[in-house]
Amino acid sequence: MGRAKRRDLVRWHDRRVTREHVLIGATELAQRLKAGEQPTILDVRWQLAAPDGRAAYERGHIPGAVYVSLEGELSDHSVAGQGRHPLPSGRDVEAAARRWGLRTGTPVVVYDDWNRAGSARAWWVLTAAGIADVRILDGGLAAWTAAGGALQTGVVTPEPGDVTVAHDDLYAGARRTLTAAQAAGVPLLDARAPERFRGDVEPVDPVAGHIPGARNVPSTSLLADDGTFLPDADLIRLAGDDAVGAYCGSGVTAAVVVAALAAAGRDLALYPGSWSQWCCDPTRPVERG
């Protein structure tokens, strides 16, 4: 590799461009792997209709990638009253991250194959726990294969890692969050599909509608046709000037909005309980239309 190429592949944490602190392109990831760098790569396949992505992972994943279960490792379903995907504790994140092979000082790349939902959740959980240098593969698995990246089948079992987390309570961790009471009084972006926001349909939660005053910015509207995040100026325009936080059905796709705005230099809070927590209290107001 030529000297100019080596200069281009600077250390990950020496970058000063905000977008590059949140995202990494498939071509850059391939270059780094070819140059001998060994980031920890996590495959976070998850869809609302197919929450277990392990079988898809085993059929083909980025070489060296370790499968991460959003349902089992990036959520704690033993927690009551916090919506459908309660945040895990920092201690549980640390134990899982060590199983995935995360090591102190080693960069992490997270990816998925559906609208950046799984990777954004992983990015949010890991960075909220205080794990540094985590980036989302822009465009997901499709971008990797489109760039000519090879796939590996089967299961990767890494050597245990040694990473430590700085925050045990992710609701008060390194990223801003909102409680239901706080969400009631601030401008919010609702990341769900328009028909769910309006209350036309509600396939998951017991009540249809949205938090009064929220504005609908579907997480998919922040992505280009190829699944990559839109340019910064477009992300800022879509988010508007006054938004303080983001929510969705259960705190998963709202992380896509938070990540997108972080890439564009805006720090939004996440309402982790989201609509699934809000609508379960009959005293909370509901808006439709």
Secondary structure, 3 states (H helix, E strand, C coil): CCHHHHHHCCCHHHCCCHHHHHEECHHHHHHHHHCCCCCEEEECCCCCCCCCCHHHHHHCECCCCEECCHHHHCCCCCCCCCCCCCCCCHHHHHHHHHHCCCCCCCCEEEECCCCCHHHHHHHHHHHHCCCCCEEEECCHHHHHHHCCCCCECCCCCCCCCCCCCCCCCHHHCCCCECCHHHHCCCCEEECCCHHHHHCCCCCCCCCCCECCCCEECCHHHHECCCCCECCHHHHHHHHCCCCCEEECCCCCCHHHHHHHHHHCCCCCEECCCHHHHHCCCCCCCCECC
